[in-house]
Amino acid sequence: MQNRATRIYTPEFQFGLGGVPLGNEFNKHTDAEAQATLEAAWDLGVRYYDVAPWYGFGLAERRFGHFLHTRKRDEYVLSSKVGKLFRASQDNRHAEIFPFSDSPNDLVIDYTADGVRRSIEDSLQRLGVSHLDVAFVHDLSPDFAWFPNGWEEQYEIARGGAFPALSRMRDEGIIRAWGVGVNTPFAILKVIEDADPDVCLCARQYSLIDHVGALRDVFPAVRARNVSLVIGSSLNAGFISGSPRYNYGTKNFEIPADAIAKRERLRAVAARFGVDLRTAALQFSAAASEAVALVVGARSARQISEDYNSMQAKIPADFWAELKEQRLIEPDAEVPAPPA
């Protein structure tokens, strides 16, 4: 195996479809709608897929697997998450946590070594595929609301269990890479000190609305440790493109006033330059050197088509210059290369 000190994990595909919407987190979607979304993504050329047992308590993995198990496994990159197991229960909590999922399962938090292996085995069964490319330790941060005890205690369990187990699984060739998948920087900054991850999923932390923390703290730290980033939720769970929510959680309808004000200022600049704000947001998040892939959630064939097309669109350099002039993005934030 290549020396860990110099190896940077980079997936073969830099644009991916995320599984949150097809886990029915925000709205109820049918299996047929999910299938149409996945078919559209594949037809567009999308070959990176990111799911998790958490999304719909197993629903998203089942739907992605129903589509992907008929494709050749070496033609796409697949990542999922570990740290949460699901067991069928008549008294499950899906109605409380994922009311649109109709899942029969209940949640068991498990960041132990045995729990990680069980999680991957369960995911492979739900997905109907032979292996994962990347395993992210999921939601190991203070914002996760359903820990039975503090996140620090769960982190210590993972540090002694999940992290070394995943390194062994990578070295054995069971997975190609591992890291943490979180909505806040704490676990990313800690795991690169405590273990040897390859790539972390940095969700909702590097967007047009909110990117200072990632730029100042996370990016320098991962560069120093040769850890790459997959960027997720670059639209802040759809907020930038107009959804009535901001990020995730039970109170995501409580949108901060400063976020609303910044979105309005961004919309005004985008309108002057004839730029679609969603397009600008996706391209901005993908432009960082530390970002080896961008994952977007989509609930329909139309939505994934629009997101895919956004990545091909040309945005004038003057638009980015104006955002920096107005301090809507940081002066040292990387922006897409100017159109040829």
N, C-alpha and C positions, 0 to 999 in steps of 0.2 A: 504493500500500500504506500501511496505517496506520503511523504513526510507531512505530519499534521501542521507543522509550523509554517509551511509554505503553501498548503493546499487551500484554495478558495472554492467552495462548492458553488457551482453555477449550473442550473438546470438547462436542458437543451432548448426549452421553450420559455419565453419571457413574458407571455401573457396567458393568464389562467382564469378559469371559471370557478368561483367560490360557491360553497354549498349552503350558506345561511338561508337565502330565500326559499330554496327548494326543501328545506327542513321546516317550512311553514312558520318561520319565526314571526313574520309581520302580518301575513295574510294566509288564508287557506288556498292552496293550489292543488289541483288534481294530479294523479299520476300521469294522465295523458298530457297535461300542460308541462309537467316536468320533463317528460320524454321529448316533447317538441322543443323545449329549451336546449336540452342536451344534443339533440340531433342538429339543431341550428348551429350550436357552438362547434360541433365536429365538422359540419359542412363548411364553416368559415375558416377552418384550419386551426382552431383552438386545440392544443394538445397537452395542456397542463390543467389538472383538476385538483381542487383542494376541498376536502370534506372533514367531517368530525363526527364521532358518535354523539356528541352533544346536540348537534343540529337536528331538532325534532325528536330527540331521544331515539336515534337510530334511523329515522325516516330518510334523511338526506343520503346516508350511505346506501340504504336499500335502493333508492332511486338512481343514484349514480351507478351503482353496481348493475342494476337491471340493464342499463345502457352499455356500460364499459365492458362487461364480461363477454360481449360478443365481438369486441375489437381485439386486435393483436396487442398483447401486453407490452411489447417493446416499442409500440408506436406512440406512447403517451407517458407523461410524468404524473404520478399520483402521490399526493400527500394527505395524511390524516392525522388525528390527534390521539394522545394517550392521557390517562389520569382520571378518566371517568368510565366506570363500567355500568352496564344496564342489565337489570334482571326483571323478568315478567312478574307483575304483581297486581292483584286486584285493587289494592289501595295505593296505586302509584300517584306521583305528583305532576303528571304531565299537564293536567288541567290548570295547575297553578303556575307552572313554568313555561310550558309550550302548549297553550290551550288549543291551537289549531292543528296539532300534530296527530291527535287520536292515537297516541302511542300506548301500548300495554305495559311499557317498561317503567321501572323506577331507577333512581340514580344512586350509585355507590361511588364515592370519591376514593380513589386508590392510586397513590403515586409510588407504591412500592415496586421493587424489581419484578416480583411475581405479577403484580397488577398490570405493569406495562406489557409484559408478554401476553397476558390474558387479553388485554385491550386490543393488541395488534391481531391476535388470533380471532377475536370476535369481529373486528373490522373486516378482516379478510373473508370471513364467512358471510357477513352482510353484503359485502361488495361482490363476492364471487370471483375474486382475482387471486393471483398467486403470491403477490408481494406488494409492499409499499416502497416507494422511493424515499420518502421523507416522513419521519415521525416527529411531530411537534408536541411537547409537553404543554397541555392546554390550560389556559386561564389561571396560571400560577402567580396571581398578583392580587393586590388589595381590593380591586374593584369587583372581584367575583363574590356574589352575594350568598352563595349556598354552601359555603364551607361549614362543616360541623364545629370547627374551631378556627383559630386565627390562621391567616395565610402564612405567617412566619413558621408555624408548626408544620403546615403542609409542605412548605419549601424545604424544611430540614428532612422530612421524609423523602422527598424527591432527591435531595442532594445525596442521601445515602442509598437510595433505591433506584429510582427511575434513571438518573443521570448515568451512573456507571453501567447499568443494564443496557441502556441504549448505546453507549460506546462499545460495549461488547458485541451487541447485535450488529452494529455497523462494521466492526472489525471482522465479524463472522460472515458478512455479506448478506445478512437477513434484510437490512435496510441500507440505503446508500448514504444517508445523512440524517442528522437529528438536531433539534434545538428546542426553543420554547416558542409558543404562540400566545401572545398576550396583548392586551389593550393599553398597558402602561409600561414604562421603561424599567421598573424595579427588577423584575426577574431577568430581563436581558442583561442588565448591568451586573447582576450577581452571578448568573450562570457562566458568563465568560470568565469570571474570576475563579469559580469553584469547580468547573468541569471543562470539557473540550468539545463544545458543540460546533457544528458546521455552519448552520444557517438558522436564523430566527425569523418568525413571522411577526412583523411589526405592524399591528393593526391600529387604525384610527389616529396614529401618532405623527404621521407625516402627510399632511393635507394642506390645501390652500388656506383653510381656516386655522389649523393648529399644526405648526411644524418647528417651532423654536426649540422645544425640548429635545426632539430627536436630532435636530441639526447641531445643537451645542453639546449634548451629553451622549446620546446613543451612537451617532455616527463616528465620532473620534474613538470611542471605546471599541467598537467592532472592527474598525480599521486596524487598530493596534493589535488585535487578536486574530486577524485574518478570518473573521466571521462575516458571512454575507447576510443580506436581508431580503426577505420577500415582503413587499408592502401590501397591506390589506386595508380595506375600508377607506380608500382615498376620498370617497364622497361623504365620509362621516355617517355611514349607514343611510345614504341617500339624501342627507340634509342639503348638500351643495346643489343637487339637482332638483330640489324642491319638495322633498318628502317632509311631512310634519313630525319629524323626530330628529334627535341629535345623538348619534352613537347608539349604544345598546343599553339594556337594563330595564328594570320595571318603571323607571322614571324618565325614560328618554324623551317623553313628550314635554318635559320641563326644559325648554331650550334657553340657554343663557342669552341674555339681551345683547352681549357683546358679539356673540356668534351671529345673531340675526343682523346686527348692524354691519358686521364685516361682509356678510354675504351680499347685502344690498350694495355696498361699495364695489365689491367684485363684479356684481351684475352690471353696474353702471359702466365700469371700464370695458367689460366684455361687449356690451352693447355698442359702445363707441367704435370698437375695432371690428365689429361683426364676428365675434368669436363666441362659440357655444361654451358656456361656463363649465358644463360637465366635461367636455373635451379637454379644456384647459386643466381642470383638476386632475384628470387621469394622467395626462402627459406630464404634469408637474411632478406627481408622485413617482412616476417611472424614471424621471430624469436623473435622480441621485445616483452617484457612482456606486454607492453601497447597495443599491437595489438591483438584485439579479433577476427579479420577476415582479410583476404586478398581478394581483388576484382581485377580480371584481365579482361581486354577487349579481346574479340576474334572475328574475322571476319568469321571464318569457323569452320566446324566440326574438321578438322585436327588441327587447332590452339588450340582450347579448349582442345582437347585430349592431345596434347603435353604439355600444361600448367598443366593440371591435373596430368599427369604422372611425370612431374618435381617435384611435391610436394611429390611424393613417392620415388624419387631417393635417393641414399645414396651418401653423399659427405664426403671424408676423412677429419678428423680433421686437418691434416697437411695443407690442402688447406687454411682453415680459418686462421691458424697460420701464413702462408706465407703472406696472405693479410695484416694481422696486422703488421708483420715484415716490410713490404714494405710501411706501412702507407697508404695503399689503403682503409682500413677501420679503424675507430677509435679503439684504444686499448680497450675501455670499451664498445664497441658495442656488443650486444648479438649476438651469432651465433647459428645455429642449433646444437642440441645435437649430439655427435658423433655416428656413426652407431653402432648398437649392434653387 
